[in-house]
Amino acid sequence: MRNDPEPIPDRAGRAAALAAFDRSLDGARLARTLSDTVPAPGRPLHRDRGGAAPAVLRFGLEGVRLDLQVHRNGAHRSLSGLVSGEFDHVDVHLRRPGHTLLLFVGMDGRFDAAELSPGPLCLAVERPGHPLTLTDWFTV
């Protein structure tokens, strides 16, 4: 018999595997992508001080519209959005692989997220009396 130590279980790998089978969003509905505009160099869009134009996305959520602008800020990205339509209260969650961030939505439906690292994200929109709605994953 050898005196090898018992192997240490890979808890992080197990947690990642279980997260991949998360069924908590199975009842969520998918928002329709209404438009996806990546700015072309010659198009006359509103540009920031550095001359960069934002990417513009629009999603439809059963009576509610979600308009987004993705801005490039050096190595980081920022996201600004507007939820418009019929609702009394709305929560917007920014989902990244491995974590979720609740965004503050103002009384006018505006929200922002700054200093985002480049990569995939998805937005989850919650309204009382409606099923959770998810956007497609997109890359900032």
Secondary structure, 3 states (H helix, E strand, C coil): CCCCCCCCCCHHHHHHHHHHCCCCCCCCEECEEEEEECCCCCCCCCCCCCCCCCEEEEEECCCEEEEEEEEEECCEEEEEEEEEECCCCCEEEEEECCEEEEECCCCCCEEEEEEECCCEEEEEEECCCCCCEECCCEEC
